Amino acid sequence: MSRLLLLILLALALTACGDVTFDVGSLQPQQRQSQARVERVVDGDTVVLSGLGKARLIGVDTPEVYGGVECYGRAASAYAKRILDGRRVRWRYDVEHRDRYDRALVYLWLEDGRFFNSMLVREGFATPLTIPPNVAYADRFVADARAARSAGRGLWRSCGG
């Protein structure tokens, strides 16, 4: 039996167990979504998740609230706290799991299915921040920012964007 066929059979067997999924084209394991509780919102794009620790939201950048408050930083942080604090969420990695500060790199979804990273950008609380290889939703975030800017939402209205 060829090596490729063995790998495909292994991928199918593991998928049937429910532990991982596979992209058969690349035979790379794909992280399924996991659940956690938001223990604390650090700022607009950083949270502490139960069982995972400090986590940085992938693909988005909110204005700073520490080390020099930037325009709309407090508003972005308050929005994240209002939506996330104490709530259960689903999270998923992209290609890289940790950044250089040992924070988990995650996408977050609310229990009702809304994609929080996207909400931040679409509502004008964040701008896209694409850092390869974590690019799964980069195009979506750019479109979200374009819509927020056109509508003059959030930081686009308040900070002269």
C-alpha positions as CSV (number, residue, x, y, z in Angstrom):
1,M,0.0,0.0,0.0
2,S,1.3,3.4,-0.8
3,R,2.4,5.9,1.9
4,L,-0.3,8.4,0.7
5,L,-3.1,5.8,1.1
6,L,-1.8,4.9,4.6
7,L,-1.8,8.5,5.6
8,I,-5.4,9.0,4.2
9,L,-6.6,5.9,6.1
10,L,-4.9,7.2,9.3
11,A,-6.5,10.6,8.8
12,L,-10.0,9.0,8.3
13,A,-9.5,6.8,11.4
14,L,-8.5,9.7,13.6
15,T,-11.3,11.8,12.3
16,A,-13.8,9.1,13.1
17,C,-12.5,9.1,16.7
18,G,-13.5,12.8,16.9
19,D,-10.2,14.1,18.1
20,V,-9.0,16.0,15.1
21,T,-10.0,16.8,11.6
22,F,-7.7,16.7,8.5
23,D,-7.4,18.6,5.4
24,V,-6.7,15.7,3.0
25,G,-5.1,18.0,0.5
26,S,-2.3,18.8,2.9
27,L,-2.8,16.0,5.5
28,Q,-2.3,18.6,8.2
29,P,-4.4,18.3,11.4
30,Q,-6.8,21.2,12.0
31,Q,-7.6,22.3,15.5
32,R,-11.3,22.0,16.3
33,Q,-13.0,24.7,18.3
34,S,-12.7,24.4,22.1
35,Q,-14.8,26.0,24.8
36,A,-13.7,28.3,27.6
37,R,-14.9,30.9,30.0
38,V,-13.5,34.5,29.7
39,E,-12.0,34.9,33.1
40,R,-10.8,38.5,32.5
41,V,-10.7,41.0,29.7
42,V,-7.2,42.6,29.7
43,D,-7.9,45.1,26.9
44,G,-9.7,45.2,23.6
45,D,-7.8,42.4,22.0
46,T,-6.4,40.4,24.9
47,V,-8.4,38.1,27.3
48,V,-7.7,35.4,29.9
49,L,-9.5,32.2,29.0
50,S,-10.1,29.3,31.5
51,G,-7.8,26.4,30.8
52,L,-5.8,28.4,28.2
53,G,-4.5,31.5,30.0
54,K,-3.7,34.8,28.4
55,A,-4.9,34.9,24.8
56,R,-4.4,37.5,22.0
57,L,-7.1,37.7,19.4
58,I,-5.8,36.9,15.9
59,G,-6.0,39.3,13.0
60,V,-7.2,42.4,14.9
61,D,-5.6,45.3,16.7
62,T,-7.4,47.6,19.2
63,P,-6.0,50.9,20.4
64,E,-3.8,50.6,23.5
65,V,-4.9,51.3,27.0
66,Y,-1.6,50.6,28.8
67,G,1.7,52.5,28.3
68,G,0.0,55.4,26.7
69,V,-3.7,55.4,26.0
70,E,-4.5,55.7,22.3
71,C,-7.6,57.2,20.8
72,Y,-10.6,54.9,21.3
73,G,-8.5,52.4,23.4
74,R,-10.8,52.8,26.5
75,A,-13.9,52.4,24.4
76,A,-12.5,49.2,22.7
77,S,-11.6,47.7,26.1
78,A,-15.0,48.6,27.6
79,Y,-16.8,47.0,24.6
80,A,-14.8,43.8,25.0
81,K,-15.5,43.7,28.7
82,R,-19.2,44.3,28.1
83,I,-19.5,41.5,25.5
84,L,-17.0,39.0,26.9
85,D,-16.5,39.3,30.6
86,G,-17.4,36.0,32.4
87,R,-19.1,34.6,29.2
88,R,-18.5,31.2,27.7
89,V,-16.9,31.3,24.3
90,R,-15.6,29.0,21.6
91,W,-12.0,29.5,20.5
92,R,-9.8,28.2,17.7
93,Y,-6.1,28.5,16.8
94,D,-4.8,29.3,13.4
95,V,-1.4,28.0,12.3
96,E,0.6,29.4,15.2
97,H,-0.6,28.6,18.7
98,R,1.5,31.1,20.8
99,D,3.1,34.5,20.2
100,R,6.5,35.6,21.5
101,Y,4.9,36.7,24.8
102,D,3.6,33.1,25.3
103,R,0.0,34.3,24.8
104,A,-2.4,31.9,23.0
105,L,-3.3,33.2,19.6
106,V,-7.1,32.6,19.0
107,Y,-10.2,33.4,17.1
108,L,-13.2,33.8,19.4
109,W,-16.9,33.0,18.9
110,L,-19.8,33.9,21.2
111,E,-22.2,31.2,22.3
112,D,-24.7,32.6,19.8
113,G,-22.2,32.0,17.0
114,R,-21.1,35.6,16.4
115,F,-17.4,35.9,15.5
116,F,-16.0,38.3,18.1
117,N,-12.7,39.2,16.2
118,S,-14.8,40.3,13.3
119,M,-17.3,42.2,15.5
120,L,-14.4,44.3,16.9
121,V,-13.4,45.4,13.4
122,R,-16.9,45.8,12.0
123,E,-18.1,47.9,14.9
124,G,-15.0,50.2,14.6
125,F,-13.2,49.1,17.8
126,A,-10.2,47.5,16.0
127,T,-8.3,47.5,12.7
128,P,-7.0,44.5,10.9
129,L,-3.6,43.2,11.9
130,T,-2.4,40.4,9.5
131,I,0.6,38.5,10.7
132,P,1.4,35.5,8.5
133,P,1.0,32.6,8.8
134,N,-2.2,33.3,10.8
135,V,-4.3,34.6,7.9
136,A,-7.4,32.4,7.8
137,Y,-9.8,35.4,8.2
138,A,-7.6,38.3,6.9
139,D,-9.8,39.1,3.9
140,R,-12.9,39.2,6.1
141,F,-11.2,41.6,8.6
142,V,-10.2,43.9,5.7
143,A,-13.8,43.9,4.4
144,D,-15.1,44.6,8.0
145,A,-12.7,47.6,8.3
146,R,-13.8,48.9,5.0
147,A,-17.4,48.8,6.1
148,A,-16.7,50.4,9.4
149,R,-14.7,53.2,7.8
150,S,-17.4,53.8,5.2
151,A,-20.1,54.0,7.9
152,G,-17.8,56.2,10.2
153,R,-18.2,53.7,13.1
154,G,-16.1,53.8,16.2
155,L,-12.5,54.8,15.9
156,W,-13.0,55.9,12.3
157,R,-15.4,58.6,13.5
158,S,-13.7,59.5,16.8
159,C,-10.0,59.4,15.8
160,G,-10.0,61.1,12.4
161,G,-9.6,57.8,10.5
